[in-house]
């Protein structure tokens, strides 16, 4: 299921946006009666962190990032993201380059024509002009680029807005992974599987659009378990299984998070798909001895 990766890995697509925030009246947080996207993490009665489930790309009409949530970012001793320091454009471009030749040279003429037509009709770009750059991209990043046709016309990014607060925050942000590690996760499949993923993307872009809107709606409702169930319902995603995409990464993050929270108060923001389920961060942190409480914001 290729479309779900928009939720967990579309962060790569948000790294060159710009804007700013202004401080306003802050409404206090309050305990929630049901699951939400924001969780207070405590140990022995002391708040150690706030854990927030983001959506890397979300339809603008469902976007909600109030002042009290921004203030948690500004007040934290450490701000923890999937990727910490925002990479520069040149570094992003370097990491995107394939060392395995031009992917279009490995497609049939019919496949190549289909991709060119998609770029023209669905993305409104001249395929002849951009194909030389696209062909040199890592194949799964090309797939991600094509999948961006499913993004709403008007969208926001929680990570990008958190990055904007960096100059006002107490300390530099830190990452649980590097961009190189995230791209490597996408780059595991072979050529045949990569081409199949690319073709699957362009064949069902309307389905991807619908799923993006449904994910955005569930995120706005704060329904962590429904988001998890939607992702978990598709155990195979373009050669990546959910164990690689979510569960192994969650397990790898736990000792890093514990080390951070042992020393300083943290604001932790990761894709909402990482929170729910038996192998999600909420349950794993509870097993590690922390108390997690849902919060309204």
TAKACOR-V262059 format. One record per pair of residues at least 12 apart in sequence whose C-alpha atoms are under 7 Angstrom apart, sorted by sequence separation. I is the first residue (numbers start at 1). J is the second residue. D is the distance in whole Angstrom. If there is no record, write none. Layout:
# TAKACOR-V262059
i j d
I J D
I J D
This chain:
# TAKACOR-V262059
i j d
38 50 7
39 51 5
215 227 7
38 51 6
39 52 6
38 52 5
37 52 6
38 53 7
37 53 5
250 274 7
123 149 6
122 149 7
246 274 6
250 280 7
104 135 6
250 281 6
103 135 5
247 279 6
102 135 5
103 136 7
102 136 5
101 136 7
103 139 6
98 136 6
97 136 6
98 137 5
28 68 7
97 137 5
98 138 4
26 67 5
27 68 6
96 137 5
97 138 6
197 238 6
26 68 5
96 138 6
24 67 7
11 56 5
96 141 7
228 273 5
10 56 6
140 186 6
193 239 7
227 273 6
10 57 7
140 187 6
7 55 6
224 272 7
228 276 6
7 56 6
228 277 7
189 239 6
224 275 7
225 276 5
224 276 6
225 277 7
140 194 6
143 197 7
147 201 6
139 194 6
143 198 5
150 205 6
150 208 6
151 209 7
150 209 4
15 86 7
176 253 6
118 202 7
95 180 7
85 173 6
84 173 5
85 174 7
84 174 4
84 175 4
83 175 4
59 152 6
63 156 7
77 170 6
78 171 6
80 173 6
81 174 6
82 175 5
83 176 6
60 154 5
74 168 6
75 169 7
76 170 7
77 171 6
79 173 5
80 174 5
81 175 5
82 176 5
83 177 5
59 154 6
60 155 4
74 169 4
75 170 7
78 173 6
79 174 6
80 175 6
81 176 6
82 177 6
83 178 5
59 155 4
60 156 5
73 169 7
74 170 6
83 179 6
58 155 5
59 156 6
57 155 6
58 156 5
57 156 6
58 157 6
57 157 5
56 157 5
55 157 7
56 158 6
55 158 6
56 159 6
54 158 6
14 157 7
17 160 7
20 164 6
15 160 7
19 164 7
14 160 6
59 213 7
62 216 6
62 217 6
59 216 6
63 220 7
58 216 5
62 220 5
37 222 5
36 222 5
78 264 7
80 266 7
36 223 6
37 224 6
77 264 6
78 265 6
79 266 6
80 267 6
81 268 6
35 223 6
36 224 6
77 265 5
78 266 5
79 267 5
80 268 5
81 269 5
82 270 6
35 224 7
76 265 6
77 266 6
78 267 6
79 268 6
80 269 6
81 270 6
76 266 5
76 267 6
73 267 6
2 197 7
72 267 7
2 201 7
3 208 5
49 261 7
48 261 6
54 269 6
56 271 7
49 265 5
50 266 6
51 267 6
52 268 6
53 269 6
54 270 6
55 271 6
48 265 5
49 266 4
50 267 5
51 268 5
52 269 5
53 270 5
54 271 5
55 272 6
48 266 7
49 267 6
50 268 6
51 269 6
52 270 7
53 271 5
54 272 5
53 272 4
53 275 7
4 231 6
69 297 7
68 297 7
1 234 6
1 236 6
2 237 5
1 237 4
2 238 5
1 238 6
43 290 5
42 290 6
43 291 6
41 290 6
42 291 5
41 291 6
42 292 6
41 292 5
40 292 6
41 293 7
39 292 6
40 293 5
39 293 5
40 294 6
39 294 4
40 295 7
38 294 6
39 295 6
38 295 6
36 294 6
35 294 6
36 295 7
34 294 7
32 294 5
8 271 6
31 294 6
32 295 5
7 271 7
31 295 4
32 296 5
8 273 7
30 295 6
31 296 6
29 295 7
30 296 5
29 296 6
30 297 7
29 297 5
